[in-house]
Amino acid sequence: MRLIVSFACLFAISLSLAQDPSPAKLDPYELPATKVVNKPKIDGSVSVEEWGDLPSGSGFFDKNTGTPVEGGTFWLAYDDKFIYFAAKMDSKAPKSLKATEYRSNVSLRSDDAVFLAVDVFGSLTNFNTFGINARGATDIRIAGGRAAKREWLGEFLANGRVTDAGYEVEAQIPWGVMRLPEAGKRNARFQVVRYDSKTQRQGDWRFTQQDSRLIPTWSGLDLPKSGNQRSIKLLPFAYGGVSKDSTIANAGLDLKTSLSDRIDLVGTVNPDFRNIENQVLSLDFSYFERLAGESRPFFLEGGEYFRTSMDAPLFASQRIRKFDVGFKTFGQIGDKSDFSLLNTIDLGVRNSFAGILKHKISPTTSATFGMTSLAGTDTSDNTATFASLGHQIGNWQLFGQHMLSRDTSQGNGSRFNTGGVYAKDGLLGIFEYVQVSPQFLPRLGFAPQRNYKGPAFFIDKTKTLPKGKIMETQLSFGAHDYRTYDTNQQYRQGFNALASATTRDGIDLDLAYSYDKFFGSHDQTLFLSVEKPRGDRYRHWQIDAILGNISGEPYRSLRGVLSYRPLWNWQVDLSLQDVRHFSNTTQAILSTVYDIGRDMSVSGRMVRSGSDTNAYLAFRKSGSKGAEYFVILGNPNALKFEAALVLKAVLPIEIKF
């Protein structure tokens, strides 16, 4: 099988490639690794007596512009079992701090929070991130991605509190929750980040100027062994119930084990996809196929290791609708290479395989190789390959990617793209040339456009204003000129422009215009959006309107979104969209979650699309260690409401050896 290597890079701006500075010389971008003598109390009250003599850092800078933001101080130390982290974050208005979440292992993207990101390999490709808000809620993101089950995700101890000057947090993070290299002396990489919910800006302890060589070093770390006893973690499940026309009964098994401190193995037999709430696509018009996000735990576990191209990923797990048996293994090979392998079998029907290898050639150069294979009685046999090479020069990232596909019905095809990304001080620029043959078809990937070639560019400038009613402005412009690959005829030509402003009280205004000439159709749209407060997923409203002409017909889309918390433990989200284009179509999505406790909740969702309406209601005892129980009324993913009642139980079992 032929692989053609081109220039590529991963589209990461702040956490990409770097060189290790010498540990012998301590500089402002270095913190010495120090073992604690007396273990701190993790009670959320940061005292000088406990933390004062440990290595610390102060001052934070806007991630994009480098301007100082509200400050604070953090402390970082370790012993043979844990990383110890504490922070005191300043705030001019402590009473306005947001700390909505109180649970473990949840998203803190709408709260004021501080995050510690650590790459113990020192490669800047395997960061583990641990976030804490002022109520001690935690957000854990392990390198490679993990599903939400506590026995698999892991956890860490944390506490926090609001003070008269801001907020304080403390955390104790087990080494065993992360994949670790061999024990011994090494330089790790880390960054401490504070997130401001009001401005929705990220403040970094060290401003890297988009130059990853400046990402701080945790120098002289005497890394211990993980201390984890090797085991197989089993999650057998069973569910049963009744529907209008029949009885419902099924059972299966999920499993996970560590082949080494660096490599995990995940397997599943007869996975339960029926009772997992899938994401719903909006009614927005597109000439091309769209994919909803992935929500199934088997594919989320280690999912980041399977990522390749952003525009045309080699592997898209949504392509695998169902299967009987599946396994995946992923992790690190040495300090410079990541790998991932996946295989699923729908017995007697099809076999799906995906494999990715990412290698760091040098501190500024990386390569990725991948392959997928699909074979079965209900589909054409298909193989696809991916190869990329990327190089960073200061604020520039140069990239190139090449993909090949071979299909028994479509024939052989290829995709090639190359270009560069520039990022500095809130300015982002992207230039790319792409060409895709008519026969290119990776059936396990996602390539919605084929048979075109040509250049495209995009430029965006975001500016933060220190004073006045306007807090942030954004201007962007993009253009493309594509012709058909085989006949060199006009395919798509167009441009788009956007202007945005955000006020200090959280109102966000967006205005955009788009023009696209697509196979002779002159499409024009005007987009207007108003949102307040921007980015708050707990309490906000948003109204979007699109007016114009698409495919020779008038186009109008109106969409409203409302998120509200009637009580501190009750969340309600409503989305309404009406589209008039050839015909009238409406969609309404109502979701609600009522937390009975940290690991118990009642949730539901109602989806009405056109004349079809589906709804379900569920009681869940999950999110903690131990057995999980679910009672589900309806079918979460049916097109129309199904009268069904299902009881499901999951019983974790760990076999140590």
C-alpha positions as CSV (number, residue, x, y, z in Angstrom):
1,M,0.0,0.0,0.0
2,R,1.5,3.3,-1.1
3,L,1.9,6.2,1.4
4,I,2.9,9.7,0.2
5,V,4.3,11.9,3.0
6,S,3.6,15.6,3.0
7,F,4.2,18.5,5.4
8,A,1.7,18.6,8.3
9,C,1.2,19.7,11.8
10,L,-1.4,19.3,14.5
11,F,-3.7,22.3,14.7
12,A,-2.7,23.0,18.3
13,I,-1.7,26.5,19.1
14,S,-0.8,26.6,22.8
15,L,0.3,23.0,23.4
16,S,2.3,21.7,20.5
17,L,6.1,21.0,20.2
18,A,8.9,22.1,22.3
19,Q,12.6,21.7,23.4
20,D,13.6,20.8,26.9
21,P,15.7,23.6,28.5
22,S,18.6,22.5,30.6
23,P,17.6,21.7,34.1
24,A,20.9,23.1,35.4
25,K,19.8,26.7,34.7
26,L,16.6,27.8,36.4
27,D,14.7,30.5,34.3
28,P,11.3,32.2,34.5
29,Y,9.8,29.3,32.6
30,E,11.0,26.7,35.0
31,L,9.8,25.4,38.4
32,P,11.9,23.0,40.5
33,A,10.3,19.7,41.4
34,T,10.3,19.3,45.1
35,K,9.1,16.4,47.3
36,V,6.9,17.3,50.3
37,V,8.0,16.2,53.8
38,N,4.6,16.8,55.4
39,K,1.5,15.9,53.4
40,P,-0.8,19.0,53.1
41,K,-4.4,18.8,54.3
42,I,-6.7,19.1,51.3
43,D,-9.4,21.1,53.0
44,G,-9.6,24.1,50.6
45,S,-7.9,26.5,53.0
46,V,-4.5,27.4,51.6
47,S,-2.2,28.3,54.5
48,V,1.4,29.6,54.4
49,E,2.4,27.1,57.1
50,E,1.6,24.2,54.8
51,W,2.5,25.6,51.4
52,G,4.8,28.6,52.0
53,D,8.1,26.7,51.6
54,L,7.1,24.8,48.4
55,P,7.9,26.0,44.9
56,S,5.4,28.6,43.7
57,G,4.5,30.9,40.8
58,S,2.6,34.1,40.6
59,G,1.0,36.3,37.9
60,F,-1.1,35.4,34.9
61,F,-1.2,36.6,31.4
62,D,-3.9,36.5,28.7
63,K,-3.3,33.4,26.6
64,N,-3.7,35.2,23.3
65,T,-2.4,38.7,23.9
66,G,0.0,38.4,26.8
67,T,-1.6,41.3,28.7
68,P,-1.7,40.8,32.5
69,V,-5.0,39.5,33.9
70,E,-6.2,39.1,37.5
71,G,-3.4,37.4,39.3
72,G,-2.9,34.8,41.9
73,T,-0.3,32.4,43.3
74,F,0.0,28.6,43.0
75,W,2.2,25.9,44.7
76,L,3.3,22.6,43.2
77,A,5.0,19.7,44.8
78,Y,4.8,15.9,44.9
79,D,5.7,12.6,46.7
80,D,5.8,9.0,45.6
81,K,2.0,8.7,45.5
82,F,0.6,12.1,44.7
83,I,1.0,15.5,43.0
84,Y,0.0,18.3,45.4
85,F,-1.4,21.5,44.0
86,A,-2.8,24.7,45.7
87,A,-3.8,28.1,44.4
88,K,-5.0,31.4,45.7
89,M,-6.7,33.3,42.8
90,D,-7.4,37.0,43.2
91,S,-10.7,38.7,42.3
92,K,-11.9,42.3,42.5
93,A,-15.5,41.0,42.9
94,P,-15.5,37.7,44.8
95,K,-19.3,37.8,45.2
96,S,-19.7,37.6,41.4
97,L,-17.5,34.4,41.1
98,K,-19.3,31.5,39.5
99,A,-19.1,28.1,41.1
100,T,-22.2,26.4,39.9
101,E,-20.8,22.8,39.8
102,Y,-20.3,20.9,43.0
103,R,-19.8,17.3,41.6
104,S,-16.7,15.4,40.7
105,N,-15.5,14.7,37.1
106,V,-17.7,17.3,35.4
107,S,-17.1,20.1,32.9
108,L,-16.1,23.4,34.6
109,R,-16.2,25.4,31.3
110,S,-18.7,27.9,32.7
111,D,-17.2,28.3,36.2
112,D,-14.3,30.3,37.5
113,A,-11.7,27.7,37.9
114,V,-8.0,27.0,38.0
115,F,-6.4,24.1,35.9
116,L,-3.1,22.3,36.2
117,A,-2.0,20.7,33.0
118,V,0.9,18.2,33.2
119,D,2.8,16.2,30.6
120,V,5.0,13.8,32.6
121,F,6.6,12.6,29.3
122,G,7.9,16.1,28.6
123,S,6.8,15.8,24.9
124,L,3.9,18.3,25.0
125,T,1.7,15.7,23.3
126,N,0.2,14.0,26.3
127,F,-1.2,16.6,28.7
128,N,-3.4,15.5,31.6
129,T,-5.5,18.4,32.9
130,F,-7.0,18.7,36.4
131,G,-9.5,21.6,37.1
132,I,-11.0,22.8,40.4
133,N,-13.6,25.5,41.1
134,A,-14.3,27.4,44.3
135,R,-16.7,24.7,45.5
136,G,-14.2,21.9,45.0
137,A,-15.8,20.5,41.9
138,T,-13.3,18.7,39.7
139,D,-12.8,18.4,35.9
140,I,-10.4,15.7,34.8
141,R,-9.1,15.2,31.3
142,I,-6.7,12.4,30.8
143,A,-4.4,12.4,27.8
144,G,-6.1,10.4,25.0
145,G,-9.6,10.8,26.3
146,R,-11.6,8.6,28.7
147,A,-15.2,7.7,29.2
148,A,-17.1,9.1,32.2
149,K,-17.4,6.0,34.3
150,R,-15.5,6.7,37.6
151,E,-13.8,3.3,37.7
152,W,-12.3,4.0,34.3
153,L,-11.7,7.7,34.4
154,G,-10.1,7.9,37.8
155,E,-10.4,10.8,40.2
156,F,-8.5,13.1,42.5
157,L,-9.2,14.8,45.8
158,A,-9.9,18.5,45.8
159,N,-11.5,21.2,47.9
160,G,-12.1,24.9,47.4
161,R,-13.7,28.0,48.9
162,V,-14.5,31.6,48.2
163,T,-12.6,34.3,50.2
164,D,-12.8,38.0,50.6
165,A,-9.9,38.3,48.1
166,G,-11.0,35.7,45.6
167,Y,-10.9,31.9,45.9
168,E,-8.6,29.1,47.1
169,V,-8.3,25.5,45.9
170,E,-6.2,22.5,47.0
171,A,-5.8,19.2,45.2
172,Q,-4.2,15.8,45.7
173,I,-3.7,14.0,42.3
174,P,-2.6,10.3,42.2
175,W,0.2,9.4,39.9
176,G,-1.7,6.3,39.0
177,V,-4.5,8.1,37.3
178,M,-2.1,9.0,34.5
179,R,-0.1,7.0,32.0
180,L,3.5,7.2,33.1
181,P,6.9,6.7,31.6
182,E,9.6,4.7,33.3
183,A,10.4,5.8,36.8
184,G,13.5,8.1,37.3
185,K,14.7,11.6,36.8
186,R,13.1,13.6,34.1
187,N,11.8,17.1,33.1
188,A,8.0,17.3,32.8
189,R,6.1,20.1,31.2
190,F,3.2,21.9,32.8
191,Q,1.0,25.0,32.7
192,V,-1.3,26.6,35.3
193,V,-4.4,28.2,33.8
194,R,-7.1,30.3,35.4
195,Y,-10.4,30.7,33.6
196,D,-12.5,33.9,34.2
197,S,-16.2,33.1,33.6
198,K,-17.1,36.8,33.2
199,T,-14.6,37.6,30.4
200,Q,-14.3,34.0,29.2
201,R,-10.6,34.5,28.8
202,Q,-7.9,32.1,29.7
203,G,-4.9,33.3,31.8
204,D,-1.7,31.3,31.6
205,W,1.0,31.5,34.3
206,R,3.6,31.8,31.5
207,F,2.7,33.5,28.2
208,T,4.1,31.4,25.5
209,Q,3.5,33.8,22.6
210,Q,2.3,30.6,20.7
211,D,5.9,29.4,20.9
212,S,5.7,26.0,22.6
213,R,9.4,26.1,23.5
214,L,8.3,28.5,26.3
215,I,5.8,26.2,27.9
216,P,7.1,25.8,31.5
217,T,9.3,22.9,32.7
218,W,8.9,21.1,35.9
219,S,12.5,20.3,36.3
220,G,14.3,17.5,38.2
221,L,11.2,15.4,38.7
222,D,12.0,12.1,40.4
223,L,9.1,10.2,38.8
224,P,7.9,7.2,40.9
225,K,6.3,4.0,39.6
226,S,2.6,4.3,39.2
227,G,2.0,1.9,42.1
228,N,-1.1,0.6,40.4
229,Q,-1.7,-3.1,40.8
230,R,-2.4,-4.7,37.4
231,S,-6.1,-5.6,37.1
232,I,-8.9,-6.2,34.7
233,K,-11.9,-3.9,35.2
234,L,-15.2,-5.4,34.1
235,L,-18.5,-3.6,33.6
236,P,-21.2,-6.3,33.0
237,F,-24.6,-4.9,32.4
238,A,-28.1,-6.1,31.8
239,Y,-31.4,-4.5,31.0
240,G,-34.9,-5.6,30.6
241,G,-38.4,-4.2,30.3
242,V,-41.5,-4.0,28.2
243,S,-42.7,-2.0,25.2
244,K,-46.0,-1.7,23.5
245,D,-45.5,-4.7,21.3
246,S,-42.9,-6.9,23.0
247,T,-40.5,-7.5,25.9
248,I,-37.0,-6.0,26.0
249,A,-34.0,-8.0,27.3
250,N,-30.3,-7.7,26.7
251,A,-26.9,-8.0,28.4
252,G,-23.3,-7.3,27.6
253,L,-19.9,-6.6,29.0
254,D,-17.4,-3.8,28.9
255,L,-13.8,-4.3,30.1
256,K,-10.6,-2.3,30.5
257,T,-7.1,-3.3,31.6
258,S,-3.6,-1.8,31.4
259,L,-1.1,-3.8,29.4
260,S,1.6,-1.5,30.9
261,D,1.8,1.8,32.6
262,R,1.6,3.4,29.1
263,I,-0.8,1.2,27.2
264,D,-4.5,0.5,27.8
265,L,-6.8,-2.2,26.4
266,V,-10.6,-1.7,26.2
267,G,-13.1,-4.2,25.0
268,T,-16.8,-4.7,24.7
269,V,-19.2,-7.5,23.9
270,N,-22.7,-6.6,22.7
271,P,-22.5,-2.9,23.7
272,D,-25.6,-1.0,24.8
273,F,-26.2,1.9,22.3
274,R,-29.9,1.9,22.7
275,N,-30.0,3.6,26.1
276,I,-27.3,6.2,25.4
277,E,-28.6,9.7,24.4
278,N,-27.2,10.6,21.0
279,Q,-26.6,14.2,19.9
280,V,-29.1,15.8,17.6
281,L,-28.1,17.8,14.5
282,S,-29.7,21.2,13.9
283,L,-31.7,22.0,10.8
284,D,-29.0,24.3,9.3
285,F,-28.8,23.8,5.6
286,S,-25.7,22.2,4.0
287,Y,-24.9,20.9,0.6
288,F,-22.8,18.2,2.2
289,E,-23.1,15.5,4.8
290,R,-22.9,16.4,8.5
291,L,-22.1,14.2,11.5
292,A,-23.4,14.6,15.0
293,G,-20.9,14.4,17.9
294,E,-19.9,11.1,19.4
295,S,-21.4,10.2,22.8
296,R,-20.8,6.4,23.1
297,P,-18.4,5.5,25.9
298,F,-16.5,2.8,23.9
299,F,-15.5,5.3,21.3
300,L,-14.8,8.1,23.7
301,E,-12.2,6.0,25.6
302,G,-8.9,6.9,24.0
303,G,-10.7,8.8,21.2
304,E,-8.1,11.6,21.0
305,Y,-5.5,9.1,19.8
306,F,-7.5,8.5,16.7
307,R,-7.7,12.1,15.6
308,T,-5.9,13.1,12.3
309,S,-7.1,15.8,9.9
310,M,-9.6,18.3,11.1
311,D,-11.4,18.7,7.8
312,A,-11.3,15.1,6.6
313,P,-10.5,12.7,9.5
314,L,-9.3,9.3,8.5
315,F,-11.5,7.7,11.1
316,A,-15.0,8.9,12.3
317,S,-16.5,6.5,14.9
318,Q,-20.0,7.6,13.9
319,R,-19.6,5.5,10.8
320,I,-19.8,2.4,13.0
321,R,-23.5,2.2,13.9
322,K,-23.5,-1.1,15.6
323,F,-21.4,-4.2,16.2
324,D,-21.2,-7.3,18.4
325,V,-17.6,-7.4,19.6
326,G,-15.0,-4.7,19.7
327,F,-11.6,-3.9,21.2
328,K,-9.2,-1.0,21.1
329,T,-5.7,-0.5,22.5
330,F,-3.9,2.8,22.8
331,G,-1.1,4.6,24.6
332,Q,2.6,5.5,24.2
333,I,5.5,3.7,22.6
334,G,8.6,5.3,24.2
335,D,8.5,9.0,24.9
336,K,8.0,10.1,21.3
337,S,5.3,7.9,19.8
338,D,1.6,7.5,20.4
339,F,-0.5,4.7,18.9
340,S,-4.1,3.5,18.7
341,L,-5.7,0.4,17.2
342,L,-9.4,-0.5,17.0
343,N,-11.3,-3.4,15.6
344,T,-15.1,-4.0,15.7
345,I,-17.0,-7.1,14.4
346,D,-20.6,-7.2,13.4
347,L,-20.8,-11.0,13.2
348,G,-21.4,-12.3,9.7
349,V,-21.9,-8.7,8.4
350,R,-18.8,-6.5,8.6
351,N,-15.4,-5.9,10.1
352,S,-14.0,-2.4,10.8
353,F,-10.4,-1.6,11.6
354,A,-8.5,1.6,12.4
355,G,-4.9,2.3,13.4
356,I,-3.0,5.5,14.0
357,L,0.7,6.1,14.8
358,K,2.0,9.6,15.8
359,H,5.7,10.2,16.1
360,K,7.7,13.2,17.3
361,I,10.7,13.3,15.0
362,S,12.3,16.3,16.7
363,P,11.1,19.0,19.1
364,T,9.6,21.0,16.2
365,T,8.7,18.2,13.8
366,S,6.0,15.5,14.0
367,A,4.6,12.8,11.7
368,T,1.3,10.9,11.7
369,F,0.5,7.7,9.8
370,G,-2.9,5.9,9.8
371,M,-4.9,3.2,8.1
372,T,-8.6,2.0,8.1
373,S,-10.1,-1.1,6.6
374,L,-13.8,-2.0,6.1
375,A,-15.0,-5.4,4.8
376,G,-18.4,-7.0,4.9
377,T,-21.4,-8.4,3.1
378,D,-23.4,-5.2,3.2
379,T,-20.7,-2.8,1.9
380,S,-17.9,-2.5,-0.5
381,D,-14.5,-3.5,0.7
382,N,-12.6,-0.3,1.5
383,T,-9.1,0.7,2.7
384,A,-7.8,4.2,3.4
385,T,-4.4,5.6,4.5
386,F,-3.2,8.8,5.9
387,A,0.3,10.4,6.2
388,S,1.3,13.8,7.4
389,L,4.3,15.8,8.4
390,G,4.4,19.0,10.4
391,H,7.0,21.5,11.3
392,Q,6.9,24.5,13.6
393,I,9.0,27.7,12.9
394,G,8.3,30.3,15.6
395,N,4.7,31.3,15.3
396,W,4.3,29.4,12.1
397,Q,3.1,25.8,11.7
398,L,3.6,24.3,8.3
399,F,1.7,21.2,7.4
400,G,0.9,18.8,4.6
401,Q,-1.3,15.7,4.5
402,H,-1.9,13.0,2.0
403,M,-4.7,10.4,2.0
404,L,-5.4,7.5,-0.3
405,S,-8.5,5.3,-0.6
406,R,-9.2,2.1,-2.4
407,D,-12.8,0.9,-2.8
408,T,-14.1,-2.1,-4.7
409,S,-17.0,-0.1,-6.2
410,Q,-15.6,3.4,-6.4
411,G,-12.0,2.7,-7.4
412,N,-8.9,4.5,-6.1
413,G,-8.9,8.0,-4.9
414,S,-6.6,10.6,-3.2
415,R,-6.7,13.7,-1.1
416,F,-3.8,16.2,-0.7
417,N,-3.6,19.4,1.3
418,T,-0.8,21.7,2.4
419,G,-0.4,25.1,4.0
420,G,0.4,26.9,7.1
421,V,-1.0,28.4,10.3
422,Y,0.2,31.7,11.9
423,A,-0.9,32.6,15.4
424,K,0.4,35.5,17.6
425,D,-1.2,38.2,19.8
426,G,-4.8,37.4,18.9
427,L,-4.1,37.1,15.2
428,L,-4.8,33.8,13.5
429,G,-4.1,33.2,9.8
430,I,-4.5,30.0,7.8
431,F,-3.6,29.3,4.2
432,E,-4.3,26.0,2.5
433,Y,-4.2,24.4,-0.9
434,V,-6.3,21.2,-1.3
435,Q,-7.1,18.8,-4.1
436,V,-9.5,15.8,-3.8
437,S,-10.1,13.3,-6.6
438,P,-13.7,12.2,-7.6
439,Q,-13.1,8.6,-6.4
440,F,-11.8,9.5,-3.0
441,L,-13.9,7.6,-0.4
442,P,-12.7,6.6,3.1
443,R,-15.8,4.8,4.2
444,L,-14.8,4.8,7.9
445,G,-13.7,8.5,7.7
446,F,-15.4,11.7,6.9
447,A,-14.8,13.5,3.5
448,P,-18.0,15.3,2.6
449,Q,-16.6,17.1,-0.4
450,R,-14.9,15.4,-3.4
451,N,-13.8,16.3,-6.9
452,Y,-12.3,19.7,-6.3
453,K,-9.0,21.6,-6.0
454,G,-7.8,25.1,-5.1
455,P,-6.7,27.5,-2.5
456,A,-8.4,29.0,0.6
457,F,-7.3,31.3,3.3
458,F,-8.7,32.6,6.6
459,I,-7.6,35.5,8.9
460,D,-9.0,36.4,12.3
461,K,-8.1,39.1,14.8
462,T,-9.4,39.1,18.3
463,K,-8.7,42.1,20.6
464,T,-9.3,42.5,24.3
465,L,-10.0,46.1,25.4
466,P,-9.0,46.9,29.0
467,K,-11.5,49.8,29.5
468,G,-14.9,50.9,28.2
469,K,-18.2,49.1,27.7
470,I,-16.8,46.8,25.0
471,M,-14.7,44.0,26.4
472,E,-13.7,42.2,23.2
473,T,-13.9,42.6,19.5
474,Q,-13.3,40.1,16.7
475,L,-12.9,40.5,12.9
476,S,-12.5,37.7,10.4
477,F,-12.4,37.2,6.7
478,G,-12.0,34.1,4.6
479,A,-12.1,33.2,0.9
480,H,-11.8,30.1,-1.4
481,D,-11.5,29.4,-5.1
482,Y,-12.2,25.8,-6.0
483,R,-12.4,24.1,-9.4
484,T,-13.3,20.6,-10.3
485,Y,-10.5,18.1,-10.0
486,D,-11.2,16.2,-13.2
487,T,-12.4,18.9,-15.7
488,N,-11.0,22.1,-14.1
489,Q,-14.4,23.8,-14.2
490,Q,-15.7,26.3,-11.7
491,Y,-16.8,24.5,-8.5
492,R,-17.0,26.8,-5.5
493,Q,-15.9,30.4,-5.3
494,G,-16.8,32.7,-2.4
495,F,-15.9,34.6,0.7
496,N,-17.2,35.3,4.2
497,A,-16.7,38.1,6.7
498,L,-17.6,38.4,10.4
499,A,-17.6,41.2,13.0
500,S,-18.2,40.5,16.7
501,A,-18.3,42.5,19.9
502,T,-18.8,41.5,23.5
503,T,-19.8,44.0,26.2
504,R,-18.5,43.8,29.8
505,D,-22.0,42.8,31.0
506,G,-21.8,39.7,28.8
507,I,-23.8,40.7,25.6
508,D,-22.3,39.1,22.5
509,L,-23.2,40.5,19.1
510,D,-22.2,38.7,15.8
511,L,-22.8,39.9,12.3
512,A,-21.6,37.8,9.3
513,Y,-22.0,37.8,5.5
514,S,-21.3,34.9,3.2
515,Y,-21.3,34.6,-0.6
516,D,-20.7,31.4,-2.4
517,K,-21.0,30.6,-6.1
518,F,-21.7,26.8,-6.2
519,F,-22.0,25.2,-9.6
520,G,-23.7,28.4,-10.9
521,S,-25.9,29.0,-7.9
522,H,-25.2,32.4,-6.3
523,D,-25.8,31.8,-2.6
524,Q,-25.8,34.8,-0.2
525,T,-26.6,34.8,3.5
526,L,-26.6,37.4,6.3
527,F,-26.2,36.0,9.8
528,L,-27.1,37.9,13.0
529,S,-26.7,36.5,16.6
530,V,-27.3,38.0,20.0
531,E,-26.3,36.1,23.2
532,K,-26.2,37.0,26.9
533,P,-24.1,36.1,28.8
534,R,-21.8,34.6,26.3
535,G,-20.7,31.1,26.9
536,D,-22.6,30.5,30.2
537,R,-24.1,27.0,29.7
538,Y,-26.2,27.3,32.9
539,R,-28.0,30.6,32.5
540,H,-28.1,32.3,29.1
541,W,-30.2,33.1,26.1
542,Q,-29.3,33.4,22.4
543,I,-31.2,34.3,19.2
544,D,-29.8,33.6,15.8
545,A,-31.2,34.6,12.4
546,I,-30.0,33.7,8.9
547,L,-31.5,35.5,5.9
548,G,-30.6,35.1,2.2
549,N,-30.8,33.0,-0.9
550,I,-29.5,29.4,-1.3
551,S,-29.7,27.1,-4.2
552,G,-31.9,29.5,-6.1
553,E,-34.5,29.7,-3.3
554,P,-35.1,32.2,-0.4
555,Y,-33.7,31.0,2.9
556,R,-34.7,32.0,6.4
557,S,-33.7,30.4,9.6
558,L,-34.6,31.6,13.1
559,R,-33.2,29.9,16.2
560,G,-33.6,30.6,19.9
561,V,-31.8,29.0,22.8
562,L,-32.6,29.3,26.5
563,S,-30.7,27.8,29.4
564,Y,-32.0,28.4,32.9
565,R,-31.6,27.0,36.5
566,P,-34.8,27.4,38.4
567,L,-33.1,25.8,41.4
568,W,-29.4,25.3,42.2
569,N,-29.7,21.6,41.3
570,W,-32.2,21.8,38.4
571,Q,-31.1,22.6,34.8
572,V,-33.5,23.3,31.9
573,D,-32.4,23.8,28.3
574,L,-34.6,24.7,25.4
575,S,-33.8,25.1,21.7
576,L,-36.3,26.2,19.0
577,Q,-35.5,26.5,15.3
578,D,-37.7,27.3,12.3
579,V,-36.3,27.0,8.7
580,R,-38.1,28.1,5.6
581,H,-36.3,26.9,2.4
582,F,-38.3,25.0,-0.3
583,S,-40.6,24.1,2.6
584,N,-41.1,24.9,6.3
585,T,-39.4,22.8,8.9
586,T,-39.3,23.2,12.7
587,Q,-37.3,21.6,15.5
588,A,-37.7,21.9,19.2
589,I,-35.4,20.3,21.8
590,L,-36.2,20.4,25.5
591,S,-33.8,18.9,28.0
592,T,-33.8,18.9,31.8
593,V,-31.7,17.4,34.6
594,Y,-32.6,17.4,38.3
595,D,-29.8,16.4,40.7
596,I,-31.1,14.5,43.7
597,G,-27.6,14.1,44.9
598,R,-24.0,13.9,43.7
599,D,-24.7,10.6,42.0
600,M,-28.4,10.5,41.5
601,S,-30.5,12.5,39.0
602,V,-33.7,12.5,37.0
603,S,-33.3,13.6,33.4
604,G,-35.2,13.8,30.2
605,R,-35.3,15.1,26.6
606,M,-38.1,15.9,24.2
607,V,-37.2,16.3,20.5
608,R,-39.8,17.4,17.9
609,S,-38.6,17.6,14.3
610,G,-41.2,18.3,11.7
611,S,-44.2,16.2,12.6
612,D,-42.2,13.6,14.6
613,T,-42.0,13.8,18.4
614,N,-39.9,11.7,20.7
615,A,-39.4,12.0,24.5
616,Y,-37.9,10.0,27.3
617,L,-37.5,10.3,31.0
618,A,-34.8,8.5,33.1
619,F,-33.7,8.0,36.7
620,R,-30.0,7.5,37.1
621,K,-27.8,6.4,39.9
622,S,-24.4,6.9,38.3
623,G,-21.3,9.1,38.4
624,S,-19.7,7.5,41.5
625,K,-17.9,4.3,42.2
626,G,-19.9,1.1,42.6
627,A,-23.1,-0.3,40.9
628,E,-25.1,2.0,38.6
629,Y,-28.8,1.8,38.1
630,F,-31.1,3.3,35.4
631,V,-34.9,3.4,34.9
632,I,-35.8,4.6,31.4
633,L,-39.2,5.5,30.2
634,G,-39.2,5.6,26.4
635,N,-36.4,5.2,23.8
636,P,-33.8,8.1,23.9
637,N,-32.9,7.8,20.2
638,A,-36.2,6.8,18.5
639,L,-37.7,9.1,15.8
640,K,-41.1,8.9,17.5
641,F,-42.1,8.2,21.1
642,E,-42.0,4.6,22.0
643,A,-44.0,3.4,25.0
644,A,-41.3,1.4,26.8
645,L,-40.0,0.9,30.3
646,V,-36.5,-0.4,30.8
647,L,-34.5,-1.2,34.0
648,K,-30.7,-1.3,33.6
649,A,-28.0,-2.3,36.0
650,V,-24.2,-2.1,35.7
651,L,-22.0,-3.9,38.2
652,P,-18.3,-3.1,38.3
653,I,-15.9,-5.9,39.0
654,E,-12.2,-5.7,39.4
655,I,-9.9,-8.7,39.1
656,K,-6.4,-8.0,40.4
657,F,-3.4,-10.0,39.4
